[in-house]
Amino acid sequence: MYKTSDLSIAAFLMMKGMSLTNAFRMQSGQFMFEFEDPENKGVQFAIEFASSECAKYDNHVRNLKKILYRS
């Protein structure tokens, strides 16, 4: 099983074909996503995400939100 609290990484893992088995909000308010990971590729895909176009896109979305919330 692979777990992440990062929404963008979770979406990337789903794009890579990993099966989401559970998603919930913890008592702290943080999200948690759990994936089946029989081949132990979760960490590899999370690292791949960091240098992908998806990560660049996600960063631009975050920056745009910051601009909107400041105005």
All heavy atoms as a GROMACS GRO file, in nm:
protein
  575
    1MET      N    1   0.084  -0.117   0.000
    1MET     CA    2   0.000   0.000   0.000
    1MET      C    3   0.090   0.125   0.000
    1MET      O    4   0.192   0.128   0.066
    1MET     CB    5  -0.089   0.000   0.123
    1MET     CG    6  -0.172   0.126   0.134
    1MET     SD    7  -0.277   0.133   0.278
    1MET     CE    8  -0.386  -0.003   0.243
    2TYR      N    9   0.048   0.223  -0.078
    2TYR     CA   10   0.117   0.352  -0.081
    2TYR      C   11   0.018   0.458  -0.032
    2TYR      O   12  -0.097   0.460  -0.075
    2TYR     CB   13   0.166   0.386  -0.221
    2TYR     CG   14   0.242   0.516  -0.225
    2TYR    CD1   15   0.376   0.520  -0.189
    2TYR    CD2   16   0.180   0.634  -0.262
    2TYR    CE1   17   0.446   0.640  -0.191
    2TYR    CE2   18   0.249   0.754  -0.264
    2TYR     CZ   19   0.382   0.756  -0.228
    2TYR     OH   20   0.451   0.875  -0.230
    3LYS      N   21   0.064   0.546   0.057
    3LYS     CA   22  -0.020   0.652   0.111
    3LYS      C   23   0.042   0.787   0.081
    3LYS      O   24   0.164   0.803   0.085
    3LYS     CB   25  -0.032   0.639   0.263
    3LYS     CG   26  -0.098   0.513   0.310
    3LYS     CD   27  -0.102   0.511   0.461
    3LYS     CE   28  -0.160   0.380   0.513
    3LYS     NZ   29  -0.169   0.380   0.660
    4THR      N   30  -0.044   0.884   0.050
    4THR     CA   31   0.001   1.022   0.033
    4THR      C   32  -0.110   1.116   0.077
    4THR      O   33  -0.228   1.084   0.064
    4THR     CB   34   0.043   1.052  -0.112
    4THR    OG1   35   0.093   1.187  -0.118
    4THR    CG2   36  -0.071   1.036  -0.210
    5SER      N   37  -0.069   1.232   0.126
    5SER     CA   38  -0.167   1.336   0.161
    5SER      C   39  -0.170   1.444   0.053
    5SER      O   40  -0.247   1.539   0.064
    5SER     CB   41  -0.133   1.397   0.296
    5SER     OG   42  -0.005   1.457   0.292
    6ASP      N   43  -0.090   1.428  -0.050
    6ASP     CA   44  -0.080   1.528  -0.156
    6ASP      C   45  -0.179   1.496  -0.268
    6ASP      O   46  -0.168   1.393  -0.335
    6ASP     CB   47   0.063   1.530  -0.210
    6ASP     CG   48   0.087   1.645  -0.306
    6ASP    OD1   49   0.028   1.642  -0.417
    6ASP    OD2   50   0.164   1.736  -0.271
    7LEU      N   51  -0.274   1.585  -0.288
    7LEU     CA   52  -0.379   1.566  -0.388
    7LEU      C   53  -0.321   1.550  -0.528
    7LEU      O   54  -0.364   1.465  -0.606
    7LEU     CB   55  -0.476   1.684  -0.384
    7LEU     CG   56  -0.590   1.685  -0.484
    7LEU    CD1   57  -0.684   1.567  -0.461
    7LEU    CD2   58  -0.667   1.815  -0.474
    8SER      N   59  -0.221   1.631  -0.563
    8SER     CA   60  -0.162   1.627  -0.697
    8SER      C   61  -0.089   1.495  -0.721
    8SER      O   62  -0.100   1.437  -0.829
    8SER     CB   63  -0.067   1.744  -0.717
    8SER     OG   64  -0.137   1.865  -0.706
    9ILE      N   65  -0.015   1.450  -0.623
    9ILE     CA   66   0.054   1.321  -0.638
    9ILE      C   67  -0.049   1.209  -0.649
    9ILE      O   68  -0.034   1.119  -0.732
    9ILE     CB   69   0.152   1.296  -0.522
    9ILE    CG1   70   0.270   1.392  -0.533
    9ILE    CG2   71   0.200   1.150  -0.521
    9ILE    CD1   72   0.369   1.386  -0.419
   10ALA      N   73  -0.155   1.216  -0.570
   10ALA     CA   74  -0.261   1.114  -0.578
   10ALA      C   75  -0.321   1.108  -0.718
   10ALA      O   76  -0.340   1.001  -0.774
   10ALA     CB   77  -0.369   1.141  -0.474
   11ALA      N   78  -0.348   1.224  -0.776
   11ALA     CA   79  -0.404   1.228  -0.912
   11ALA      C   80  -0.304   1.169  -1.012
   11ALA      O   81  -0.342   1.095  -1.104
   11ALA     CB   82  -0.439   1.371  -0.950
   12PHE      N   83  -0.175   1.200  -0.995
   12PHE     CA   84  -0.071   1.148  -1.084
   12PHE      C   85  -0.064   0.995  -1.073
   12PHE      O   86  -0.052   0.926  -1.174
   12PHE     CB   87   0.063   1.212  -1.049
   12PHE     CG   88   0.174   1.179  -1.145
   12PHE    CD1   89   0.182   1.242  -1.268
   12PHE    CD2   90   0.272   1.087  -1.111
   12PHE    CE1   91   0.285   1.213  -1.357
   12PHE    CE2   92   0.376   1.058  -1.199
   12PHE     CZ   93   0.382   1.121  -1.322
   13LEU      N   94  -0.071   0.943  -0.951
   13LEU     CA   95  -0.068   0.798  -0.932
   13LEU      C   96  -0.186   0.732  -1.004
   13LEU      O   97  -0.171   0.624  -1.064
   13LEU     CB   98  -0.070   0.763  -0.784
   13LEU     CG   99   0.050   0.808  -0.702
   13LEU    CD1  100   0.030   0.771  -0.555
   13LEU    CD2  101   0.179   0.751  -0.754
   14MET      N  102  -0.300   0.796  -0.998
   14MET     CA  103  -0.417   0.742  -1.069
   14MET      C  104  -0.394   0.745  -1.220
   14MET      O  105  -0.430   0.650  -1.290
   14MET     CB  106  -0.543   0.820  -1.030
   14MET     CG  107  -0.582   0.798  -0.885
   14MET     SD  108  -0.722   0.897  -0.832
   14MET     CE  109  -0.854   0.806  -0.908
   15MET      N  110  -0.330   0.851  -1.270
   15MET     CA  111  -0.297   0.857  -1.413
   15MET      C  112  -0.201   0.746  -1.452
   15MET      O  113  -0.204   0.698  -1.565
   15MET     CB  114  -0.234   0.992  -1.447
   15MET     CG  115  -0.332   1.107  -1.446
   15MET     SD  116  -0.253   1.268  -1.475
   15MET     CE  117  -0.161   1.240  -1.623
   16LYS      N  118  -0.117   0.704  -1.358
   16LYS     CA  119  -0.021   0.597  -1.383
   16LYS      C  120  -0.084   0.459  -1.368
   16LYS      O  121  -0.017   0.358  -1.387
   16LYS     CB  122   0.098   0.609  -1.286
   16LYS     CG  123   0.188   0.726  -1.316
   16LYS     CD  124   0.247   0.710  -1.454
   16LYS     CE  125   0.376   0.781  -1.474
   16LYS     NZ  126   0.436   0.750  -1.603
   17GLY      N  127  -0.212   0.455  -1.335
   17GLY     CA  128  -0.283   0.328  -1.329
   17GLY      C  129  -0.292   0.264  -1.192
   17GLY      O  130  -0.342   0.152  -1.179
   18MET      N  131  -0.246   0.334  -1.089
   18MET     CA  132  -0.258   0.277  -0.955
   18MET      C  133  -0.403   0.288  -0.908
   18MET      O  134  -0.472   0.385  -0.938
   18MET     CB  135  -0.163   0.348  -0.858
   18MET     CG  136  -0.017   0.316  -0.886
   18MET     SD  137   0.098   0.387  -0.766
   18MET     CE  138   0.057   0.295  -0.619
   19SER      N  139  -0.447   0.189  -0.833
   19SER     CA  140  -0.586   0.183  -0.786
   19SER      C  141  -0.601   0.247  -0.648
   19SER      O  142  -0.536   0.206  -0.552
   19SER     CB  143  -0.633   0.037  -0.777
   19SER     OG  144  -0.634  -0.021  -0.904
   20LEU      N  145  -0.688   0.346  -0.642
   20LEU     CA  146  -0.719   0.412  -0.516
   20LEU      C  147  -0.808   0.320  -0.435
   20LEU      O  148  -0.912   0.275  -0.483
   20LEU     CB  149  -0.791   0.545  -0.545
   20LEU     CG  150  -0.830   0.630  -0.425
   20LEU    CD1  151  -0.705   0.684  -0.354
   20LEU    CD2  152  -0.919   0.746  -0.471
   21THR      N  153  -0.768   0.290  -0.313
   21THR     CA  154  -0.848   0.200  -0.228
   21THR      C  155  -0.922   0.274  -0.119
   21THR      O  156  -1.022   0.226  -0.069
   21THR     CB  157  -0.760   0.091  -0.163
   21THR    OG1  158  -0.658   0.153  -0.086
   21THR    CG2  159  -0.699   0.001  -0.269
   22ASN      N  160  -0.871   0.394  -0.083
   22ASN     CA  161  -0.937   0.470   0.022
   22ASN      C  162  -0.895   0.615   0.014
   22ASN      O  163  -0.781   0.646  -0.022
   22ASN     CB  164  -0.899   0.412   0.160
   22ASN     CG  165  -0.991   0.457   0.271
   22ASN    OD1  166  -1.096   0.516   0.246
   22ASN    ND2  167  -0.954   0.427   0.394
   23ALA      N  168  -0.986   0.704   0.045
   23ALA     CA  169  -0.959   0.847   0.052
   23ALA      C  170  -1.042   0.903   0.166
   23ALA      O  171  -1.161   0.873   0.176
   23ALA     CB  172  -0.995   0.916  -0.080
   24PHE      N  173  -0.977   0.980   0.251
   24PHE     CA  174  -1.050   1.033   0.367
   24PHE      C  175  -0.980   1.158   0.420
   24PHE      O  176  -0.868   1.188   0.382
   24PHE     CB  177  -1.060   0.927   0.477
   24PHE     CG  178  -0.928   0.871   0.522
   24PHE    CD1  179  -0.862   0.926   0.631
   24PHE    CD2  180  -0.871   0.763   0.456
   24PHE    CE1  181  -0.740   0.873   0.673
   24PHE    CE2  182  -0.749   0.710   0.498
   24PHE     CZ  183  -0.684   0.766   0.606
   25ARG      N  184  -1.051   1.228   0.505
   25ARG     CA  185  -0.995   1.346   0.571
   25ARG      C  186  -0.964   1.306   0.715
   25ARG      O  187  -1.050   1.256   0.787
   25ARG     CB  188  -1.094   1.461   0.569
   25ARG     CG  189  -1.036   1.590   0.626
   25ARG     CD  190  -1.131   1.704   0.610
   25ARG     NE  191  -1.126   1.747   0.470
   25ARG     CZ  192  -1.163   1.865   0.428
   25ARG    NH1  193  -1.212   1.952   0.513
   25ARG    NH2  194  -1.156   1.897   0.300
   26MET      N  195  -0.842   1.330   0.755
   26MET     CA  196  -0.801   1.296   0.891
   26MET      C  197  -0.856   1.398   0.989
   26MET      O  198  -0.906   1.503   0.949
   26MET     CB  199  -0.648   1.288   0.899
   26MET     CG  200  -0.592   1.181   0.807
   26MET     SD  201  -0.415   1.146   0.820
   26MET     CE  202  -0.338   1.300   0.847
   27GLN      N  203  -0.847   1.367   1.117
   27GLN     CA  204  -0.900   1.455   1.219
   27GLN      C  205  -0.836   1.594   1.212
   27GLN      O  206  -0.900   1.694   1.243
   27GLN     CB  207  -0.877   1.394   1.357
   27GLN     CG  208  -0.959   1.455   1.466
   27GLN     CD  209  -0.952   1.373   1.594
   27GLN    OE1  210  -0.870   1.284   1.608
   27GLN    NE2  211  -1.040   1.405   1.686
   28SER      N  212  -0.712   1.600   1.166
   28SER     CA  213  -0.641   1.728   1.152
   28SER      C  214  -0.694   1.811   1.036
   28SER      O  215  -0.658   1.927   1.020
   28SER     CB  216  -0.492   1.702   1.130
   28SER     OG  217  -0.472   1.636   1.006
   29GLY      N  218  -0.776   1.749   0.951
   29GLY     CA  219  -0.828   1.817   0.832
   29GLY      C  220  -0.750   1.783   0.707
   29GLY      O  221  -0.791   1.817   0.596
   30GLN      N  222  -0.636   1.718   0.724
   30GLN     CA  223  -0.551   1.680   0.610
   30GLN      C  224  -0.613   1.562   0.536
   30GLN      O  225  -0.671   1.472   0.597
   30GLN     CB  226  -0.413   1.642   0.662
   30GLN     CG  227  -0.312   1.614   0.556
   30GLN     CD  228  -0.175   1.584   0.617
   30GLN    OE1  229  -0.164   1.523   0.723
   30GLN    NE2  230  -0.070   1.625   0.548
   31PHE      N  231  -0.601   1.563   0.404
   31PHE     CA  232  -0.649   1.453   0.322
   31PHE      C  233  -0.550   1.338   0.326
   31PHE      O  234  -0.430   1.360   0.343
   31PHE     CB  235  -0.668   1.495   0.176
   31PHE     CG  236  -0.776   1.598   0.157
   31PHE    CD1  237  -0.743   1.725   0.112
   31PHE    CD2  238  -0.908   1.568   0.183
   31PHE    CE1  239  -0.841   1.820   0.093
   31PHE    CE2  240  -1.007   1.662   0.165
   31PHE     CZ  241  -0.973   1.789   0.120
   32MET      N  242  -0.599   1.216   0.306
   32MET     CA  243  -0.513   1.099   0.296
   32MET      C  244  -0.569   1.011   0.185
   32MET      O  245  -0.690   0.988   0.177
   32MET     CB  246  -0.506   1.022   0.427
   32MET     CG  247  -0.409   0.906   0.424
   32MET     SD  248  -0.237   0.953   0.387
   32MET     CE  249  -0.197   1.059   0.524
   33PHE      N  250  -0.480   0.966   0.098
   33PHE     CA  251  -0.516   0.878  -0.014
   33PHE      C  252  -0.434   0.751   0.000
   33PHE      O  253  -0.313   0.757   0.021
   33PHE     CB  254  -0.485   0.946  -0.147
   33PHE     CG  255  -0.554   1.079  -0.163
   33PHE    CD1  256  -0.490   1.196  -0.128
   33PHE    CD2  257  -0.684   1.085  -0.210
   33PHE    CE1  258  -0.553   1.319  -0.141
   33PHE    CE2  259  -0.748   1.207  -0.224
   33PHE     CZ  260  -0.683   1.324  -0.189
   34GLU      N  261  -0.500   0.637  -0.016
   34GLU     CA  262  -0.433   0.508  -0.006
   34GLU      C  263  -0.450   0.432  -0.137
   34GLU      O  264  -0.562   0.426  -0.191
   34GLU     CB  265  -0.492   0.426   0.109
   34GLU     CG  266  -0.472   0.492   0.244
   34GLU     CD  267  -0.535   0.417   0.359
   34GLU    OE1  268  -0.618   0.324   0.335
   34GLU    OE2  269  -0.504   0.451   0.474
   35PHE      N  270  -0.340   0.377  -0.184
   35PHE     CA  271  -0.339   0.307  -0.313
   35PHE      C  272  -0.289   0.164  -0.296
   35PHE      O  273  -0.199   0.139  -0.216
   35PHE     CB  274  -0.244   0.378  -0.411
   35PHE     CG  275  -0.292   0.512  -0.455
   35PHE    CD1  276  -0.264   0.626  -0.380
   35PHE    CD2  277  -0.365   0.526  -0.572
   35PHE    CE1  278  -0.309   0.750  -0.421
   35PHE    CE2  279  -0.411   0.650  -0.613
   35PHE     CZ  280  -0.382   0.762  -0.538
   36GLU      N  281  -0.346   0.074  -0.377
   36GLU     CA  282  -0.287  -0.058  -0.389
   36GLU      C  283  -0.151  -0.040  -0.455
   36GLU      O  284  -0.138   0.037  -0.549
   36GLU     CB  285  -0.373  -0.149  -0.478
   36GLU     CG  286  -0.502  -0.192  -0.416
   36GLU     CD  287  -0.582  -0.283  -0.507
   36GLU    OE1  288  -0.527  -0.334  -0.608
   36GLU    OE2  289  -0.701  -0.302  -0.479
   37ASP      N  290  -0.050  -0.106  -0.404
   37ASP     CA  291   0.084  -0.090  -0.459
   37ASP      C  292   0.160  -0.223  -0.454
   37ASP      O  293   0.267  -0.232  -0.393
   37ASP     CB  294   0.160   0.019  -0.382
   37ASP     CG  295   0.287   0.064  -0.451
   37ASP    OD1  296   0.310   0.023  -0.568
   37ASP    OD2  297   0.364   0.138  -0.389
   38PRO      N  298   0.107  -0.326  -0.521
   38PRO     CA  299   0.170  -0.458  -0.513
   38PRO      C  300   0.311  -0.463  -0.573
   38PRO      O  301   0.391  -0.548  -0.535
   38PRO     CB  302   0.074  -0.548  -0.590
   38PRO     CG  303   0.001  -0.457  -0.682
   38PRO     CD  304  -0.009  -0.325  -0.609
   39GLU      N  305   0.342  -0.372  -0.664
   39GLU     CA  306   0.475  -0.370  -0.726
   39GLU      C  307   0.566  -0.264  -0.666
   39GLU      O  308   0.675  -0.238  -0.718
   39GLU     CB  309   0.460  -0.348  -0.877
   39GLU     CG  310   0.382  -0.460  -0.946
   39GLU     CD  311   0.361  -0.433  -1.094
   39GLU    OE1  312   0.438  -0.356  -1.152
   39GLU    OE2  313   0.267  -0.491  -1.149
   40ASN      N  314   0.522  -0.201  -0.556
   40ASN     CA  315   0.601  -0.098  -0.487
   40ASN      C  316   0.650   0.011  -0.581
   40ASN      O  317   0.768   0.049  -0.578
   40ASN     CB  318   0.719  -0.162  -0.413
   40ASN     CG  319   0.673  -0.251  -0.300
   40ASN    OD1  320   0.583  -0.215  -0.225
   40ASN    ND2  321   0.733  -0.367  -0.288
   41LYS      N  322   0.560   0.064  -0.662
   41LYS     CA  323   0.595   0.171  -0.756
   41LYS      C  324   0.551   0.309  -0.709
   41LYS      O  325   0.578   0.408  -0.775
   41LYS     CB  326   0.535   0.142  -0.894
   41LYS     CG  327   0.601   0.025  -0.962
   41LYS     CD  328   0.553   0.013  -1.105
   41LYS     CE  329   0.631  -0.097  -1.177
   41LYS     NZ  330   0.596  -0.102  -1.318
   42GLY      N  331   0.480   0.316  -0.596
   42GLY     CA  332   0.430   0.444  -0.548
   42GLY      C  333   0.537   0.548  -0.529
   42GLY      O  334   0.524   0.662  -0.576
   43VAL      N  335   0.644   0.512  -0.460
   43VAL     CA  336   0.754   0.607  -0.437
   43VAL      C  337   0.817   0.649  -0.569
   43VAL      O  338   0.843   0.767  -0.593
   43VAL     CB  339   0.860   0.547  -0.343
   43VAL    CG1  340   0.982   0.636  -0.335
   43VAL    CG2  341   0.802   0.526  -0.204
   44GLN      N  342   0.837   0.553  -0.658
   44GLN     CA  343   0.896   0.582  -0.790
   44GLN      C  344   0.809   0.682  -0.867
   44GLN      O  345   0.860   0.778  -0.924
   44GLN     CB  346   0.910   0.453  -0.869
   44GLN     CG  347   0.956   0.471  -1.012
   44GLN     CD  348   0.948   0.341  -1.092
   44GLN    OE1  349   0.945   0.232  -1.036
   44GLN    NE2  350   0.942   0.354  -1.222
   45PHE      N  351   0.678   0.660  -0.866
   45PHE     CA  352   0.588   0.750  -0.937
   45PHE      C  353   0.583   0.888  -0.870
   45PHE      O  354   0.575   0.991  -0.940
   45PHE     CB  355   0.447   0.692  -0.946
   45PHE     CG  356   0.434   0.575  -1.039
   45PHE    CD1  357   0.336   0.478  -1.017
   45PHE    CD2  358   0.515   0.560  -1.150
   45PHE    CE1  359   0.321   0.370  -1.103
   45PHE    CE2  360   0.502   0.452  -1.236
   45PHE     CZ  361   0.405   0.358  -1.213
   46ALA      N  362   0.589   0.893  -0.737
   46ALA     CA  363   0.589   1.022  -0.667
   46ALA      C  364   0.713   1.102  -0.704
   46ALA      O  365   0.706   1.223  -0.726
   46ALA     CB  366   0.581   0.999  -0.517
   47ILE      N  367   0.826   1.035  -0.717
   47ILE     CA  368   0.950   1.102  -0.758
   47ILE      C  369   0.939   1.147  -0.904
   47ILE      O  370   0.980   1.258  -0.939
   47ILE     CB  371   1.071   1.010  -0.737
   47ILE    CG1  372   1.094   0.989  -0.587
   47ILE    CG2  373   1.196   1.065  -0.805
   47ILE    CD1  374   1.193   0.880  -0.553
   48GLU      N  375   0.881   1.063  -0.987
   48GLU     CA  376   0.860   1.098  -1.128
   48GLU      C  377   0.771   1.221  -1.140
   48GLU      O  378   0.794   1.307  -1.225
   48GLU     CB  379   0.797   0.978  -1.200
   48GLU     CG  380   0.779   0.996  -1.348
   48GLU     CD  381   0.716   0.874  -1.414
   48GLU    OE1  382   0.744   0.760  -1.370
   48GLU    OE2  383   0.638   0.894  -1.509
   49PHE      N  384   0.670   1.230  -1.054
   49PHE     CA  385   0.580   1.346  -1.055
   49PHE      C  386   0.658   1.476  -1.037
   49PHE      O  387   0.631   1.575  -1.104
   49PHE     CB  388   0.475   1.332  -0.944
   49PHE     CG  389   0.396   1.459  -0.923
   49PHE    CD1  390   0.293   1.492  -1.009
   49PHE    CD2  391   0.427   1.545  -0.819
   49PHE    CE1  392   0.220   1.610  -0.991
   49PHE    CE2  393   0.356   1.662  -0.800
   49PHE     CZ  394   0.252   1.695  -0.886
   50ALA      N  395   0.757   1.475  -0.948
   50ALA     CA  396   0.830   1.596  -0.913
   50ALA      C  397   0.898   1.662  -1.034
   50ALA      O  398   0.914   1.784  -1.036
   50ALA     CB  399   0.934   1.565  -0.805
   51SER      N  400   0.935   1.583  -1.133
   51SER     CA  401   1.001   1.641  -1.251
   51SER      C  402   0.914   1.634  -1.376
   51SER      O  403   0.963   1.649  -1.487
   51SER     CB  404   1.135   1.570  -1.276
   51SER     OG  405   1.113   1.434  -1.299
   52SER      N  406   0.785   1.614  -1.356
   52SER     CA  407   0.694   1.600  -1.470
   52SER      C  408   0.628   1.732  -1.507
   52SER      O  409   0.631   1.829  -1.431
   52SER     CB  410   0.584   1.498  -1.435
   52SER     OG  411   0.495   1.554  -1.341
   53GLU      N  412   0.567   1.734  -1.622
   53GLU     CA  413   0.488   1.849  -1.665
   53GLU      C  414   0.368   1.869  -1.572
   53GLU      O  415   0.322   1.981  -1.554
   53GLU     CB  416   0.440   1.831  -1.810
   53GLU     CG  417   0.552   1.841  -1.913
   53GLU     CD  418   0.615   1.979  -1.918
   53GLU    OE1  419   0.541   2.079  -1.925
   53GLU    OE2  420   0.739   1.986  -1.915
   54CYS      N  421   0.319   1.760  -1.515
   54CYS     CA  422   0.206   1.770  -1.421
   54CYS      C  423   0.243   1.855  -1.301
   54CYS      O  424   0.162   1.934  -1.253
   54CYS     CB  425   0.162   1.631  -1.376
   54CYS     SG  426   0.092   1.531  -1.507
   55ALA      N  427   0.365   1.840  -1.251
   55ALA     CA  428   0.410   1.919  -1.136
   55ALA      C  429   0.420   2.066  -1.174
   55ALA      O  430   0.386   2.154  -1.095
   55ALA     CB  431   0.543   1.867  -1.084
   56LYS      N  432   0.468   2.094  -1.294
   56LYS     CA  433   0.476   2.233  -1.341
   56LYS      C  434   0.336   2.293  -1.350
   56LYS      O  435   0.313   2.406  -1.307
   56LYS     CB  436   0.544   2.239  -1.478
   56LYS     CG  437   0.691   2.205  -1.474
   56LYS     CD  438   0.750   2.210  -1.614
   56LYS     CE  439   0.892   2.157  -1.616
   56LYS     NZ  440   0.945   2.154  -1.752
   57TYR      N  441   0.243   2.217  -1.405
   57TYR     CA  442   0.104   2.263  -1.414
   57TYR      C  443   0.048   2.292  -1.275
   57TYR      O  444  -0.012   2.396  -1.252
   57TYR     CB  445   0.022   2.156  -1.486
   57TYR     CG  446  -0.127   2.180  -1.480
   57TYR    CD1  447  -0.189   2.264  -1.572
   57TYR    CD2  448  -0.207   2.119  -1.384
   57TYR    CE1  449  -0.324   2.287  -1.567
   57TYR    CE2  450  -0.342   2.141  -1.378
   57TYR     CZ  451  -0.401   2.225  -1.470
   57TYR     OH  452  -0.536   2.247  -1.464
   58ASP      N  453   0.069   2.199  -1.183
   58ASP     CA  454   0.018   2.214  -1.047
   58ASP      C  455   0.075   2.340  -0.982
   58ASP      O  456   0.004   2.413  -0.913
   58ASP     CB  457   0.052   2.089  -0.966
   58ASP     CG  458  -0.006   2.094  -0.827
   58ASP    OD1  459  -0.129   2.106  -0.814
   58ASP    OD2  460   0.072   2.087  -0.730
   59ASN      N  461   0.202   2.367  -1.003
   59ASN     CA  462   0.264   2.486  -0.946
   59ASN      C  463   0.202   2.613  -1.002
   59ASN      O  464   0.179   2.709  -0.929
   59ASN     CB  465   0.415   2.483  -0.972
   59ASN     CG  466   0.487   2.590  -0.894
   59ASN    OD1  467   0.460   2.610  -0.777
   59ASN    ND2  468   0.578   2.660  -0.960
   60HIS      N  469   0.173   2.615  -1.132
   60HIS     CA  470   0.109   2.732  -1.192
   60HIS      C  471  -0.032   2.752  -1.136
   60HIS      O  472  -0.072   2.865  -1.109
   60HIS     CB  473   0.103   2.720  -1.345
   60HIS     CG  474   0.236   2.737  -1.411
   60HIS    ND1  475   0.315   2.848  -1.396
   60HIS    CD2  476   0.304   2.655  -1.494
   60HIS    CE1  477   0.425   2.836  -1.465
   60HIS    NE2  478   0.422   2.718  -1.526
   61VAL      N  479  -0.106   2.644  -1.116
   61VAL     CA  480  -0.240   2.655  -1.056
   61VAL      C  481  -0.230   2.715  -0.917
   61VAL      O  482  -0.307   2.804  -0.880
   61VAL     CB  483  -0.310   2.518  -1.054
   61VAL    CG1  484  -0.436   2.521  -0.969
   61VAL    CG2  485  -0.344   2.472  -1.195
   62ARG      N  486  -0.135   2.667  -0.837
   62ARG     CA  487  -0.118   2.720  -0.701
   62ARG      C  488  -0.083   2.869  -0.704
   62ARG      O  489  -0.136   2.947  -0.625
   62ARG     CB  490  -0.008   2.643  -0.628
   62ARG     CG  491  -0.049   2.503  -0.591
   62ARG     CD  492   0.068   2.427  -0.531
   62ARG     NE  493   0.045   2.286  -0.536
   62ARG     CZ  494   0.059   2.205  -0.433
   62ARG    NH1  495   0.099   2.252  -0.317
   62ARG    NH2  496   0.037   2.076  -0.445
   63ASN      N  497   0.006   2.908  -0.796
   63ASN     CA  498   0.042   3.050  -0.806
   63ASN      C  499  -0.075   3.136  -0.848
   63ASN      O  500  -0.093   3.247  -0.797
   63ASN     CB  501   0.159   3.067  -0.903
   63ASN     CG  502   0.289   3.016  -0.846
   63ASN    OD1  503   0.308   3.012  -0.725
   63ASN    ND2  504   0.380   2.976  -0.932
   64LEU      N  505  -0.156   3.086  -0.941
   64LEU     CA  506  -0.274   3.161  -0.983
   64LEU      C  507  -0.373   3.178  -0.869
   64LEU      O  508  -0.433   3.284  -0.852
   64LEU     CB  509  -0.340   3.093  -1.103
   64LEU     CG  510  -0.262   3.102  -1.234
   64LEU    CD1  511  -0.322   3.008  -1.338
   64LEU    CD2  512  -0.258   3.245  -1.286
   65LYS      N  513  -0.390   3.075  -0.789
   65LYS     CA  514  -0.480   3.085  -0.673
   65LYS      C  515  -0.429   3.190  -0.576
   65LYS      O  516  -0.509   3.268  -0.521
   65LYS     CB  517  -0.490   2.950  -0.602
   65LYS     CG  518  -0.578   2.851  -0.672
   65LYS     CD  519  -0.584   2.721  -0.593
   65LYS     CE  520  -0.670   2.618  -0.660
   65LYS     NZ  521  -0.676   2.491  -0.582
   66LYS      N  522  -0.297   3.194  -0.554
   66LYS     CA  523  -0.240   3.294  -0.464
   66LYS      C  524  -0.269   3.435  -0.514
   66LYS      O  525  -0.302   3.526  -0.437
   66LYS     CB  526  -0.089   3.275  -0.450
   66LYS     CG  527  -0.052   3.155  -0.368
   66LYS     CD  528   0.100   3.139  -0.366
   66LYS     CE  529   0.138   3.009  -0.298
   66LYS     NZ  530   0.284   2.986  -0.303
   67ILE      N  531  -0.256   3.455  -0.646
   67ILE     CA  532  -0.284   3.586  -0.705
   67ILE      C  533  -0.430   3.624  -0.683
   67ILE      O  534  -0.462   3.736  -0.644
   67ILE     CB  535  -0.250   3.585  -0.856
   67ILE    CG1  536  -0.100   3.577  -0.876
   67ILE    CG2  537  -0.308   3.710  -0.925
   67ILE    CD1  538  -0.058   3.548  -1.019
   68LEU      N  539  -0.520   3.530  -0.704
   68LEU     CA  540  -0.663   3.556  -0.687
   68LEU      C  541  -0.700   3.587  -0.543
   68LEU      O  542  -0.783   3.673  -0.515
   68LEU     CB  543  -0.746   3.440  -0.738
   68LEU     CG  544  -0.743   3.421  -0.889
   68LEU    CD1  545  -0.815   3.291  -0.926
   68LEU    CD2  546  -0.807   3.538  -0.960
   69TYR      N  547  -0.639   3.516  -0.448
   69TYR     CA  548  -0.673   3.535  -0.308
   69TYR      C  549  -0.616   3.665  -0.254
   69TYR      O  550  -0.664   3.718  -0.154
   69TYR     CB  551  -0.627   3.416  -0.223
   69TYR     CG  552  -0.710   3.293  -0.246
   69TYR    CD1  553  -0.651   3.173  -0.283
   69TYR    CD2  554  -0.848   3.297  -0.234
   69TYR    CE1  555  -0.727   3.059  -0.306
   69TYR    CE2  556  -0.926   3.184  -0.256
   69TYR     CZ  557  -0.864   3.066  -0.292
   69TYR     OH  558  -0.940   2.955  -0.313
   70ARG      N  559  -0.512   3.720  -0.318
   70ARG     CA  560  -0.455   3.847  -0.274
   70ARG      C  561  -0.536   3.967  -0.322
   70ARG      O  562  -0.528   4.073  -0.265
   70ARG     CB  563  -0.312   3.862  -0.326
   70ARG     CG  564  -0.213   3.785  -0.245
   70ARG     CD  565  -0.075   3.822  -0.288
   70ARG     NE  566  -0.006   3.697  -0.321
   70ARG     CZ  567   0.095   3.684  -0.401
   70ARG    NH1  568   0.142   3.788  -0.464
   70ARG    NH2  569   0.150   3.568  -0.423
   71SER      N  570  -0.611   3.948  -0.430
   71SER     CA  571  -0.684   4.064  -0.485
   71SER      C  572  -0.821   4.078  -0.427
   71SER      O  573  -0.872   4.008  -0.354
   71SER     CB  574  -0.693   4.055  -0.636
   71SER     OG  575  -0.720   3.927  -0.682
   0.00000   0.00000   0.00000
